Amino acid sequence: MNGREELVLRCAHRRREKIGSLSDEGFAELCLAVRENPAAFVDSPEQASFATLVSALETFHRAGADDDLLDDDEFRAARGRRLRALSAGCAQALSQDDGCLDARLVQTLAAELDPDDRLDALLEIEAKADATAGLSLGATGDAWDDVFMRPRLRLWDAIARTCLDGGRYRMALEVSRGVMAASPADRVGGRLTAALALARLEDEEGFNELDARLAGRENSWLNLGRTILLYKLGRMSAARRALRGYDGLCEGAAYALLRPTLVEVYLPDRPEAPAGGFEEATFAVHEAEPVIADVPDFVAWADGFPWFHAAGKNYAETNGYDW
């Protein structure tokens, strides 16, 4: 979530509504003016609430910049303080506008509830949102192009990921498909959760359909999911080839699978990661953890290939990571 840029777009769209007719060139100029000083264009409780949330999220991320310098106890204490401060920021945002969907989402995610309780809370948020506003697909047919619809897409994606965390794979798939239907460009990544859910469900036909839809858009989620799927189906030669593809796609992919590392809670959505980078592989393994836990021999099988083990070890040694 690029909160600062979304604040600019929200304020610019609301100001255009007040101005009336405005050309595309005029709107571009308006966006530049808002970007220079967003606070000058915050003129409603709705925008003030979103601005408060954006500030709270930025403060949260800045405060964690030096986490690598802390020992475990210091990190846990500092992280707890940051999460409490973020939750307080969400409460302030909601006091300005009770309907700020992103503030409710972030507050729920920051509480780090277990998957069942988190799902209940997210579904309650969705139910209240559905009672107040419908989904707008706009002129392009993609809900993402309406900046005010993005919170709904983020909420749905969080619901799908929570379903995956809690072992509700069919529901995760259904919600992810809903995300992709509402937003074909899928900026929030419903396809990524869908790939892992399809792998766990051993739905090869559905996985192949998703793969065809994403032709030319390979990623760690898809490649890891394909490897898990083929392994679960007992097609070991194909699974081995898929594992090689996974290893070759992303830098440090083998290390990410064999030595999973801590991933901060997504607030409110999956952070952007450069394609083919170690961060992408880390996120994919993190999200696949519930699926991998249901296939207990999978990691040992992958580690049993000398070339895969060596790739993980070499990445660790090259980058100064523990092995």
C-alpha positions in Angstrom: 0.0 0.0 0.0 1.4 3.3 -1.1 -0.6 5.3 1.4 0.9 8.7 0.6 0.1 8.4 -3.1 -3.4 7.1 -2.3 -4.0 10.1 -0.1 -3.0 12.3 -3.0 -5.4 10.6 -5.3 -8.3 10.7 -2.8 -7.9 14.4 -2.2 -7.5 15.1 -5.9 -10.6 13.2 -6.8 -12.7 14.8 -4.1 -11.5 18.3 -5.2 -12.3 17.5 -8.8 -15.8 16.6 -7.8 -16.2 20.0 -6.1 -14.7 21.8 -9.1 -16.8 20.0 -11.6 -15.6 19.5 -15.2 -11.8 19.1 -15.3 -9.7 17.8 -18.2 -7.2 15.0 -17.8 -4.4 17.6 -18.1 -6.1 19.7 -15.4 -6.5 16.7 -13.1 -2.8 15.9 -13.6 -1.9 19.5 -12.5 -4.2 19.1 -9.6 -2.5 15.9 -8.5 0.9 17.7 -8.6 -0.5 20.5 -6.4 -1.9 17.9 -3.9 1.4 16.0 -3.9 3.2 19.2 -3.0 1.1 19.8 0.1 -1.5 17.1 0.8 -2.6 18.6 4.1 -3.9 21.7 2.3 -6.4 19.5 0.5 -7.6 17.4 3.4 -11.1 18.9 3.9 -13.3 16.2 5.2 -13.4 13.7 8.1 -12.9 10.9 5.5 -9.7 12.3 4.2 -8.5 13.4 7.6 -9.0 9.8 8.9 -7.1 8.3 6.0 -4.2 10.9 6.4 -4.0 9.9 10.1 -3.8 6.2 9.2 -1.1 6.9 6.6 1.0 8.8 9.1 0.6 6.0 11.7 1.8 3.4 9.2 4.8 5.5 8.1 5.7 6.0 11.8 5.4 2.3 12.4 7.7 1.4 9.5 10.3 4.1 10.3 10.5 3.0 14.0 11.4 -0.5 12.9 14.3 0.6 10.7 16.9 -0.5 13.3 15.4 -3.7 14.4 18.3 -5.7 13.1 20.5 -4.1 15.7 18.4 -5.4 18.6 18.6 -8.7 20.5 15.6 -10.9 20.6 14.2 -9.5 23.9 14.7 -5.9 22.8 13.1 -6.6 19.4 10.0 -8.2 20.9 9.6 -5.2 23.3 10.2 -2.6 20.6 7.9 -4.4 18.2 5.1 -4.6 20.8 5.4 -0.8 21.4 5.2 -0.1 17.7 2.1 -2.3 17.3 0.4 -0.6 20.2 1.2 2.8 18.8 -0.1 1.8 15.4 -3.3 0.5 17.0 -3.7 3.8 18.8 -3.2 5.6 15.4 -6.0 3.4 13.9 -8.3 4.3 16.8 -7.6 8.0 16.2 -8.3 7.6 12.5 -11.6 5.8 13.3 -12.6 8.6 15.7 -12.4 11.0 12.7 -14.3 8.7 10.4 -15.8 5.5 11.7 -16.1 4.2 8.2 -12.3 4.1 7.4 -12.0 0.5 6.2 -8.3 0.5 6.0 -8.0 1.7 9.6 -10.2 -1.2 10.8 -8.2 -3.7 8.7 -4.9 -2.5 10.0 -6.1 -2.5 13.6 -7.3 -6.0 13.3 -4.1 -7.3 11.6 -1.9 -5.5 14.2 -3.7 -7.3 17.0 -2.1 -10.6 15.7 -5.1 -12.7 16.5 -5.1 -16.4 15.7 -6.5 -17.2 12.2 -10.0 -18.2 13.4 -10.5 -15.0 15.5 -8.9 -12.9 12.8 -11.2 -14.3 10.2 -14.2 -13.6 12.3 -13.1 -10.0 12.8 -12.4 -9.5 9.1 -15.7 -11.0 8.1 -17.5 -8.6 10.5 -15.7 -5.7 8.9 -16.7 -6.9 5.4 -20.4 -7.3 6.5 -20.5 -3.7 7.8 -18.8 -2.5 4.6 -21.2 -4.4 2.4 -24.1 -2.7 4.2 -22.9 0.8 3.3 -21.4 0.6 -0.1 -21.3 -1.5 -3.3 -18.4 -2.4 -5.4 -17.6 0.0 -8.2 -15.7 -1.4 -11.3 -15.5 2.0 -12.9 -15.1 2.6 -16.6 -12.1 0.2 -17.0 -13.8 -2.8 -15.3 -11.1 -2.9 -12.7 -12.0 -1.9 -9.1 -8.4 -0.9 -8.4 -8.8 2.0 -10.8 -11.2 3.6 -8.3 -9.0 4.6 -5.4 -11.9 4.5 -3.0 -12.5 0.8 -3.9 -8.9 -0.3 -3.0 -9.6 -0.7 0.7 -12.3 -3.3 -0.2 -9.8 -5.2 -2.4 -7.2 -5.2 0.4 -9.8 -6.5 2.9 -10.8 -9.3 0.6 -7.1 -10.2 0.1 -6.5 -10.2 3.8 -9.6 -12.5 4.2 -8.1 -14.9 1.6 -4.7 -15.0 3.3 -6.3 -15.6 6.7 -8.3 -18.5 5.3 -5.1 -20.0 4.0 -3.5 -19.5 7.4 -6.3 -21.3 9.1 -6.5 -24.2 6.7 -9.7 -23.0 4.9 -8.3 -23.6 1.5 -11.5 -23.7 -0.5 -12.7 -20.5 1.0 -9.2 -18.9 0.4 -9.6 -19.9 -3.3 -13.1 -18.6 -3.6 -12.2 -15.2 -2.1 -9.0 -15.0 -4.2 -11.0 -15.6 -7.3 -13.4 -12.9 -6.3 -10.5 -10.5 -5.9 -9.3 -11.4 -9.4 -12.8 -11.0 -10.9 -13.2 -7.6 -9.4 -9.7 -6.5 -10.3 -8.2 -8.4 -13.3 -4.9 -6.5 -12.9 -4.8 -8.0 -9.4 -2.6 -5.4 -7.8 -3.2 -6.9 -4.3 -2.1 -10.4 -5.3 -5.2 -12.6 -5.1 -3.6 -14.9 -7.7 -0.7 -15.6 -5.3 -3.0 -16.9 -2.6 -5.0 -18.8 -5.2 -1.8 -20.6 -6.4 -1.0 -21.9 -2.9 -4.7 -22.9 -2.2 -4.9 -24.8 -5.5 -1.7 -26.7 -4.7 -2.9 -27.7 -1.3 -6.3 -28.9 -2.8 -4.4 -30.9 -5.5 -6.4 -29.1 -8.1 -4.2 -29.6 -11.1 -6.8 -28.4 -13.6 -7.4 -25.2 -11.7 -3.7 -24.6 -11.2 -3.1 -25.0 -14.9 -5.8 -22.6 -15.7 -4.3 -20.0 -13.3 -0.9 -20.7 -14.8 -2.2 -20.1 -18.3 -3.9 -16.9 -17.1 -0.5 -15.7 -15.7 1.5 -16.7 -18.8 4.7 -14.7 -18.7 4.2 -13.6 -15.1 6.1 -16.3 -13.3 6.7 -15.7 -9.6 7.8 -17.6 -6.4 4.2 -18.4 -5.3 3.3 -20.0 -8.6 6.6 -22.0 -8.9 6.6 -23.1 -5.2 2.9 -24.0 -5.5 3.5 -26.0 -8.7 6.3 -27.9 -6.9 4.1 -28.7 -3.9 1.2 -29.7 -6.2 3.3 -32.2 -8.2 4.9 -33.6 -5.0 1.5 -34.2 -3.5 0.3 -35.9 -6.6 3.3 -38.2 -6.5 4.7 -37.1 -9.8 8.2 -37.0 -8.5 10.2 -36.4 -11.7 7.9 -33.5 -12.6 8.1 -32.2 -9.0 11.9 -32.3 -9.2 11.9 -30.3 -12.4 9.5 -27.8 -10.8 11.9 -27.5 -7.9 14.7 -26.6 -10.2 12.5 -24.0 -11.8 11.6 -22.6 -8.4 15.3 -22.5 -7.4 16.3 -20.8 -10.7 13.6 -18.2 -10.6 14.4 -16.2 -7.5 17.7 -15.3 -5.9 18.0 -17.3 -2.7 14.9 -19.3 -3.3 16.5 -22.5 -1.9 17.6 -20.7 1.3 14.2 -19.2 1.7 12.6 -22.7 1.7 15.2 -24.5 3.8 15.8 -21.7 6.4 12.5 -19.7 6.6 13.0 -16.4 8.3 10.6 -14.1 10.2 8.3 -12.0 8.1 6.6 -9.0 9.6 2.8 -9.0 9.6 1.4 -7.4 6.4 -0.1 -4.0 7.3 -2.4 -3.9 5.5 -1.3 -5.8 2.4 1.6 -7.7 1.0 4.6 -5.4 0.6 5.9 -4.9 -2.9 8.9 -7.0 -3.7 11.2 -6.8 -6.7 10.5 -9.7 -9.1 13.1 -12.5 -8.9 14.5 -11.2 -5.6 15.1 -12.9 -2.3 12.4 -10.9 -0.6 9.8 -12.3 -3.1 10.9 -15.9 -2.3 10.8 -15.1 1.4 7.2 -13.8 1.2 6.1 -16.9 -0.8 7.5 -19.3 1.6 6.0 -17.4 4.5 2.6 -17.6 3.0 3.0 -21.2 2.1 3.9 -22.3 5.6 0.4 -23.7 6.4 0.4 -25.7 3.2 4.0 -26.9 3.8 3.0 -27.9 7.3 0.4 -30.2 5.8 3.0 -31.9 3.7 5.6 -32.6 6.4 8.1 -34.5 4.2 8.2 -31.8 1.5 11.1 -29.7 2.8 13.2 -32.8 3.6 12.6 -34.1 0.1 13.8 -30.8 -1.4 16.8 -30.7 0.9 17.7 -34.2 -0.2 18.8 -33.0 -3.6 22.5 -32.1 -3.2 22.2 -29.2 -5.8 19.3 -27.7 -3.9 21.0 -28.0 -0.5 24.2 -26.5 -2.0 22.2 -23.6 -3.5 20.8 -22.7 -0.1 24.1 -23.1 1.7 25.9 -21.0 -0.9 23.4 -18.2 -0.7 23.7 -18.2 3.1 27.5 -18.0 3.0 27.6 -15.4 0.3 25.2 -13.1 2.1 26.3 -13.7 5.7 23.2 -15.6 6.8 23.2 -18.5 9.4 23.1 -22.0 8.0 
